[in-house]
Amino acid sequence: MGLFDWFKSPPPIDDATLTMIEHAVTLVDPLIRQVHAYQEKLAPVVRHALDYCTDIVARIPGPYEISRTAFATDPLVHALFATADDIQAMLATNQCARDLLHDVRYGSGQCCAMLGMRHRVKAGFGAQLSGEVVRRDVPQKALYFSDHTLTEPGPDLDTVKNRLRIAMFDSLLKGLADEIAAVRSEQTDLNKEHAIESAWARSGQASQAPDSHTRRLGDLRARLESTADALQPAKLLDTLISCLAAPEPYLSIAPVTVSVDRTGIITSDGNGEPLHFAELTGRDQRRWAVMLVLVDRDEARRAVERFESSRRHIVI
């Protein structure tokens, strides 16, 4: 680097990055704007976090068609739902699917979304064919899925991927915002405790146990100083930078491959059908099996109409 390079202004931040910086600051804590050159400090980590979220989305498998027809022909869809009617129930009761029906931008035909589910393994015993011999009470593990949820719908795959990218970036920010809110709540509680202890001391009752009371006040003051320091704009900025520079603990994805037979029993002898999905871990550390799916709007509409009709039916 030459001598005059020290006097050069840093390259301007592009508008897209500036928009995401301001979005991040608004979600986490607007006090960050009090820090000098906060945008320049945030620009590289915001780009890094967005690239990380883009990579996460790119690793979500799919899209797979989710329909009654696919349930009969696709082993993956057959494993995801217990019956074809369960697909209809999901489409009828999921708010995302209802949004697909009412948003005129989607038109007709198929739309795309991300499907998230809880995948679970249930241990038990069952029959197994070994050559020509049927063995009973064989230990088995069954794979099943629950809590099917569609999210971030869109008219095409690119739109959905971009929405997921922003949603995952927001997830990082909301997780940090929750942590900061918890510190603020702690500070409020500590102030109340300190006020009570101080009033008790002024009343003269503290003379009964002066040493323990002094230690208690000292501990409260130290904790108040710590929380106050953590909530300073510069510290908030440092915390946001750290989060976006290393988002892995807050958001991650891992590929999953499981072989199952047509009844959902996990196999290891090569006779099962390999199922491929991804396991997404969010800021609450709960794991979701995720994939990109295609949903037919006409099938979703029929499912909603059928569900509404069944709700109005009275058996006498």
C-alpha positions as CSV (number, residue, x, y, z in Angstrom):
1,M,0.0,0.0,0.0
2,G,1.4,3.4,-1.0
3,L,1.5,6.5,1.1
4,F,-1.4,8.2,-0.7
5,D,-3.6,5.1,-0.4
6,W,-4.1,6.0,3.3
7,F,-5.9,9.2,2.2
8,K,-8.3,7.5,-0.2
9,S,-12.0,7.3,0.7
10,P,-13.4,3.8,1.1
11,P,-15.4,2.6,-1.9
12,P,-19.1,3.6,-1.8
13,I,-21.6,1.0,-0.5
14,D,-24.0,-0.1,-3.1
15,D,-27.7,0.7,-2.6
16,A,-28.8,-2.9,-2.0
17,T,-26.3,-3.4,0.8
18,L,-27.2,0.0,2.3
19,T,-30.9,-1.1,2.3
20,M,-30.0,-4.3,4.1
21,I,-27.8,-2.5,6.6
22,E,-30.6,-0.1,7.6
23,H,-33.0,-3.1,7.7
24,A,-30.6,-4.9,10.1
25,V,-30.2,-1.9,12.4
26,T,-33.9,-1.2,12.5
27,L,-34.6,-4.8,13.6
28,V,-31.8,-5.1,16.1
29,D,-31.5,-1.7,17.7
30,P,-31.8,1.8,16.1
31,L,-29.3,3.1,18.7
32,I,-26.6,1.6,16.5
33,R,-27.0,4.6,14.2
34,Q,-25.3,6.8,16.8
35,V,-22.0,5.0,16.1
36,H,-19.7,6.8,13.7
37,A,-19.3,5.0,10.3
38,Y,-21.6,2.2,11.4
39,Q,-22.6,1.5,7.8
40,E,-19.0,1.0,6.7
41,K,-18.4,-1.3,9.6
42,L,-21.5,-3.4,8.9
43,A,-21.2,-3.6,5.1
44,P,-18.8,-6.5,4.8
45,V,-20.5,-8.7,7.5
46,V,-24.0,-7.9,6.0
47,R,-22.7,-9.1,2.6
48,H,-21.2,-12.2,4.3
49,A,-24.4,-13.1,6.1
50,L,-26.5,-12.7,3.0
51,D,-24.1,-14.9,1.0
52,Y,-24.3,-17.4,3.8
53,C,-28.1,-17.4,3.7
54,T,-28.0,-17.7,-0.1
55,D,-25.8,-20.9,0.3
56,I,-28.3,-22.3,2.9
57,V,-31.2,-21.8,0.4
58,A,-29.2,-23.4,-2.4
59,R,-28.7,-26.5,-0.3
60,I,-32.5,-27.1,0.2
61,P,-33.5,-30.0,-2.1
62,G,-36.3,-29.8,-4.6
63,P,-38.7,-28.7,-5.9
64,Y,-40.8,-31.8,-5.5
65,E,-44.5,-31.9,-6.6
66,I,-46.8,-32.4,-3.6
67,S,-50.2,-33.8,-4.7
68,R,-52.5,-36.8,-4.5
69,T,-50.9,-38.1,-7.7
70,A,-47.4,-37.7,-6.4
71,F,-48.4,-39.6,-3.2
72,A,-49.1,-42.7,-5.4
73,T,-46.1,-42.5,-7.6
74,D,-43.2,-40.7,-5.6
75,P,-41.7,-42.7,-2.7
76,L,-40.6,-39.4,-1.1
77,V,-44.0,-37.9,-1.0
78,H,-45.4,-41.3,0.1
79,A,-43.0,-41.2,3.1
80,L,-43.8,-37.6,4.0
81,F,-47.6,-38.2,4.5
82,A,-49.5,-41.0,6.1
83,T,-52.3,-40.8,3.5
84,A,-53.2,-38.8,0.4
85,D,-55.9,-37.1,2.5
86,D,-53.2,-35.7,4.8
87,I,-51.9,-33.7,1.8
88,Q,-55.4,-32.3,1.3
89,A,-55.6,-31.5,5.0
90,M,-52.3,-29.6,4.9
91,L,-53.4,-27.6,1.9
92,A,-56.8,-26.8,3.5
93,T,-55.5,-25.7,6.9
94,N,-52.2,-24.0,6.1
95,Q,-52.3,-20.3,5.9
96,C,-49.6,-20.2,3.2
97,A,-51.7,-22.4,0.9
98,R,-54.7,-20.1,1.5
99,D,-52.5,-17.1,0.5
100,L,-51.8,-18.9,-2.8
101,L,-55.5,-19.0,-3.6
102,H,-56.2,-15.3,-2.9
103,D,-53.1,-13.7,-4.4
104,V,-53.9,-12.9,-8.0
105,R,-50.2,-12.6,-8.8
106,Y,-49.8,-16.4,-8.8
107,G,-52.3,-17.0,-11.6
108,S,-53.1,-20.6,-12.3
109,G,-51.1,-23.8,-12.4
110,Q,-48.3,-24.6,-9.9
111,C,-46.7,-22.4,-7.3
112,C,-43.6,-22.9,-5.2
113,A,-43.0,-22.8,-1.5
114,M,-40.8,-24.4,1.2
115,L,-42.2,-27.3,3.1
116,G,-41.0,-27.8,6.7
117,M,-41.8,-30.8,8.9
118,R,-40.7,-32.5,12.1
119,H,-39.1,-35.8,11.2
120,R,-39.2,-38.4,13.9
121,V,-38.2,-42.1,14.4
122,K,-40.4,-44.5,16.4
123,A,-38.9,-47.7,17.7
124,G,-41.0,-50.9,17.8
125,F,-41.3,-54.5,16.7
126,G,-42.7,-56.0,13.5
127,A,-42.5,-58.8,11.0
128,Q,-39.6,-59.3,8.6
129,L,-39.2,-61.6,5.7
130,S,-35.8,-63.4,5.7
131,G,-35.6,-65.5,2.6
132,E,-38.7,-67.7,2.8
133,V,-39.0,-67.3,6.6
134,V,-41.2,-64.7,8.3
135,R,-39.6,-63.5,11.5
136,R,-41.8,-61.8,14.0
137,D,-41.1,-59.4,16.8
138,V,-38.1,-58.0,15.0
139,P,-36.9,-54.6,16.3
140,Q,-37.7,-51.9,13.8
141,K,-37.6,-48.2,13.5
142,A,-40.3,-46.3,11.6
143,L,-39.7,-42.9,10.0
144,Y,-42.6,-40.5,10.0
145,F,-43.2,-36.7,9.6
146,S,-45.5,-34.3,11.4
147,D,-46.4,-30.6,11.7
148,H,-46.2,-30.0,7.9
149,T,-45.9,-26.3,7.3
150,L,-45.6,-24.4,4.0
151,T,-43.8,-21.1,4.0
152,E,-42.6,-18.3,1.8
153,P,-44.9,-19.1,-1.3
154,G,-44.1,-17.6,-4.7
155,P,-45.1,-17.9,-8.3
156,D,-41.7,-19.4,-9.3
157,L,-38.6,-21.0,-7.8
158,D,-36.4,-17.9,-8.0
159,T,-38.9,-15.8,-6.2
160,V,-39.2,-18.3,-3.4
161,K,-35.4,-18.7,-3.0
162,N,-35.0,-14.9,-2.7
163,R,-37.8,-14.7,-0.1
164,L,-36.2,-17.5,1.9
165,R,-32.8,-15.8,1.7
166,I,-34.3,-12.6,3.2
167,A,-36.3,-14.6,5.8
168,M,-33.2,-16.4,7.0
169,F,-31.3,-13.2,7.2
170,D,-34.1,-11.8,9.3
171,S,-34.0,-14.9,11.5
172,L,-30.4,-14.0,12.4
173,L,-31.4,-10.5,13.3
174,K,-34.5,-11.4,15.3
175,G,-32.5,-13.9,17.3
176,L,-30.0,-11.2,18.2
177,A,-32.9,-8.7,18.9
178,D,-34.4,-11.2,21.3
179,E,-31.1,-11.5,23.2
180,I,-30.8,-7.7,23.5
181,A,-34.5,-7.4,24.7
182,A,-33.6,-10.0,27.4
183,V,-30.7,-7.9,28.6
184,R,-33.0,-4.8,28.7
185,S,-35.5,-6.7,30.7
186,E,-32.8,-7.8,33.1
187,Q,-31.6,-4.2,33.4
188,T,-35.2,-3.1,34.4
189,D,-35.4,-5.9,37.0
190,L,-32.0,-5.0,38.4
191,N,-33.0,-1.3,38.7
192,K,-36.1,-2.3,40.7
193,E,-34.1,-4.5,43.0
194,H,-31.4,-1.9,43.5
195,A,-34.1,0.7,44.4
196,I,-35.7,-1.6,46.9
197,E,-32.3,-2.5,48.5
198,S,-31.3,1.2,48.6
199,A,-34.7,2.1,50.3
200,W,-34.2,-0.7,52.8
201,A,-30.8,0.6,53.6
202,R,-32.1,4.2,54.2
203,S,-34.7,2.9,56.5
204,G,-32.0,1.7,58.9
205,Q,-33.0,-2.0,58.8
206,A,-29.8,-2.9,57.0
207,S,-27.9,-2.4,60.2
208,Q,-29.1,-5.9,61.3
209,A,-26.9,-7.5,58.6
210,P,-24.6,-4.7,57.2
211,D,-22.0,-7.0,55.6
212,S,-24.5,-9.1,53.6
213,H,-26.5,-6.1,52.6
214,T,-23.3,-4.3,51.4
215,R,-22.4,-7.3,49.3
216,R,-25.9,-7.4,47.9
217,L,-25.8,-3.8,46.8
218,G,-22.3,-4.2,45.4
219,D,-23.4,-7.2,43.3
220,L,-26.5,-5.3,42.0
221,R,-24.3,-2.3,41.0
222,A,-21.8,-4.6,39.2
223,R,-24.6,-6.3,37.3
224,L,-26.2,-3.0,36.4
225,E,-22.9,-1.7,35.1
226,S,-22.5,-4.8,33.0
227,T,-25.9,-4.6,31.4
228,A,-25.5,-0.9,30.8
229,D,-22.2,-1.5,29.1
230,A,-23.7,-4.2,26.9
231,L,-26.5,-1.8,25.8
232,Q,-24.2,1.0,24.7
233,P,-24.5,1.7,20.9
234,A,-20.9,0.7,20.2
235,K,-21.3,-2.6,22.0
236,L,-24.5,-3.3,20.2
237,L,-22.8,-2.7,16.9
238,D,-19.9,-5.0,17.9
239,T,-22.5,-7.7,18.9
240,L,-24.3,-7.4,15.6
241,I,-21.0,-7.6,13.7
242,S,-20.0,-10.7,15.5
243,C,-23.4,-12.3,14.8
244,L,-23.3,-11.6,11.1
245,A,-19.6,-12.5,10.7
246,A,-20.2,-16.0,12.2
247,P,-23.9,-17.0,11.7
248,E,-23.3,-20.7,11.8
249,P,-24.4,-21.2,15.5
250,Y,-27.7,-19.4,14.7
251,L,-28.6,-21.0,11.4
252,S,-27.3,-24.2,9.7
253,I,-28.4,-26.9,7.3
254,A,-27.3,-30.5,6.8
255,P,-28.3,-33.1,4.2
256,V,-30.1,-36.2,5.4
257,T,-30.5,-39.5,3.5
258,V,-32.7,-42.3,5.0
259,S,-33.7,-45.5,3.3
260,V,-37.2,-46.7,4.0
261,D,-39.6,-49.3,2.6
262,R,-43.2,-48.5,1.5
263,T,-44.5,-48.8,5.0
264,G,-42.0,-46.3,6.4
265,I,-39.7,-48.8,8.1
266,I,-36.0,-47.7,8.0
267,T,-33.9,-50.3,6.2
268,S,-30.2,-50.9,6.0
269,D,-30.1,-53.9,3.6
270,G,-30.4,-51.9,0.4
271,N,-34.0,-52.9,-0.2
272,G,-35.4,-49.6,0.8
273,E,-35.9,-46.4,-1.2
274,P,-33.4,-43.6,-0.3
275,L,-35.1,-40.4,0.7
276,H,-33.2,-37.1,0.5
277,F,-34.1,-34.0,2.4
278,A,-32.3,-31.4,4.5
279,E,-32.4,-30.6,8.2
280,L,-32.6,-26.9,9.0
281,T,-31.7,-25.6,12.4
282,G,-32.9,-22.1,13.3
283,R,-32.2,-19.6,16.0
284,D,-34.4,-21.6,18.5
285,Q,-32.2,-24.7,17.8
286,R,-35.3,-26.7,16.7
287,R,-34.7,-28.8,13.7
288,W,-37.0,-28.9,10.6
289,A,-36.9,-31.3,7.7
290,V,-37.2,-28.9,4.7
291,M,-37.5,-29.1,0.9
292,L,-38.8,-27.0,-1.9
293,V,-42.2,-28.1,-3.2
294,L,-44.6,-27.4,-6.0
295,V,-48.3,-27.0,-5.2
296,D,-51.1,-26.9,-7.7
297,R,-53.5,-24.0,-7.0
298,D,-56.5,-25.8,-8.3
299,E,-55.8,-28.8,-6.0
300,A,-55.3,-26.4,-3.1
301,R,-58.6,-24.7,-3.9
302,R,-60.5,-28.0,-3.9
303,A,-58.9,-29.0,-0.6
304,V,-60.0,-25.7,1.0
305,E,-63.5,-26.1,-0.4
306,R,-63.7,-29.7,0.9
307,F,-62.4,-28.7,4.3
308,E,-64.9,-25.8,4.6
309,S,-67.8,-28.0,3.5
310,S,-66.9,-30.7,6.1
311,R,-66.7,-28.1,8.9
312,R,-70.3,-26.9,8.1
313,H,-71.7,-30.5,8.0
314,I,-73.8,-31.5,11.0
315,V,-74.6,-35.1,11.7
316,I,-77.9,-35.6,13.5
